[in-house]
Amino acid sequence: MSVATPLLDRHPCSLDNSSVLHGYLLGQQRGLAPGQRCLWSFTENLGKIDPLAVFGALNVQDQVHFYGENPQRGETILAFGICQSLRISGKYRFRLAQQFAEDCFQRLVPIGNAQGRSQRPYIFCGFSFFDRSSNRNPFANSFLFLPQIQVVKTSQHCLLSWQVSLDSNTDIIDLVDFIGAMLSAIRRVQPARDNHTAPMLARAPRLTAIEVAKLSTAIASSLEEIAQQRLSKVVLATALDLDYGCRFNTAHCLQRLRQQYGDCHLFSWGNGQGDCFVGASPERLLSLHNQQLVTDALAGSAPRAADVQGDRQLGQQLLHNPKELREHQAVLDYLLQRLRALGLSPQASSLKLLKLANIQHLWTQIQAPLPPHIHPLALVEQLHPTPAVAGVPVAIAEDLIRRHETFDRNLYAAPLGWLDSEGNSEFIVGIRSALLSRNRARLYAGAGIVAGSDPLKEVAEIELKLQTLWRSLI
Ligand SMILES: C=C(O[C@H]1C=CC=C(C(=O)O)[C@@H]1O)C(=O)O
């Protein structure tokens, strides 16, 4: 898939030079027909700035934002402010989202900086787990935005892109002043300090006896349905609400997640009203670069041990445990089948262990070349929700989830990510996550239930997964 990008306007127009920028935008505005709106994307080099330090210094947590760290690609992304956005729900949400993205990319004119660099702007997407859910949720069912400001840091550089939407009514003086002030604030940002280490809650949170009883009942009833062969797998989750006694600082949370789970995909998704959905997800729904697709089958879990030998033993037991292997195989089979249904030829790597700070998983990586006519969002639609977070068959598992879970998943286990105009895309699955609202945190975790699952062990696994976030929150 490649969307036709308008001819690159090679005019290097520095955002730092207000009078040149003002003259340039004014000239462009004069050329607009009445009612016409144009989109430009300007690129600037930021040198060695850490996007997380920008997040903290500019208090991005209260704005609509996406923050993501990708350990495989060594890439950190911060995007905030809205240039264009779309809010949708229902079963056609992925197709409507695709139209929105194509329309934005078609209209967007990229303008490089003085060094001839231009950073492609991304469209950021947050799709809730279910295609319809209550309006009371803090996050829209499906929300896409082309950010006003995007900062992308790789090992080579840190580039900022500023998206400007212009019509004949835009006040260019105000706009240029705002850009100048923001840019100098960003350039002044100092590196973040890494000393936010003290958790306020001394003891790990536990589920209450009532919550454990509810979860055990749901697991037992799922096992009955599995025994009756209505389904072969379901992933049941719980939400744990905690009051931390003071307002969260999302940048500090991300800082600690970075220290503890640097090998995971860190993320924060903000709704602009003070709610942030944050996490350290080990699971990639898709990574798509230069028409090469990578996706992860990740399911089957065991704790880590403090000593090397004990840990290796737990890993070996996990690799040979028939119940854990069944859980994993359900995800692998589903992903391969869904990709083949799109006409792809996926290749699965050998089964491996993915060892994270507090837990280890069974992991198989799947790769496939992707023909250009398949849009990244068509892939998201095809793959979500995988049996790592829903079950097999999907519709029956979803029905069971709705009947047994007492909270709305909203963004938990949902696809979050971005796409660009060249068909590149990254989506993670929003697990090992928490919803932060003022001083309250809702932590989420789930576990796959298959024939042979032991309700007590599944509850213990969920409690272990809940630990991922609570330590990093304050
Ligand atoms: C649903 C979650 O994890 C999934 C991903 C990896 C391993 C899983 C498992 O072993 O059950 C789950 O399928 C969660 O962390 O909330």
The ligand as an ORCA input file, in Angstrom:
! r2SCAN-3c Opt
* xyz 0 1
  C      -3.867    -11.227     28.546
  C      -2.644    -10.998     29.021
  O      -1.551    -11.689     28.590
  C      -1.601    -12.487     27.414
  C      -0.266    -12.413     26.779
  C       0.738    -13.274     27.113
  C       0.465    -14.402     27.877
  C      -0.809    -14.726     28.228
  C      -1.107    -15.949     29.022
  O      -0.189    -16.743     29.252
  O      -2.242    -16.116     29.452
  C      -1.961    -13.913     27.773
  O      -2.492    -14.583     26.657
  C      -2.389     -9.983     30.046
  O      -1.227     -9.775     30.400
  O      -3.354     -9.320     30.502
*
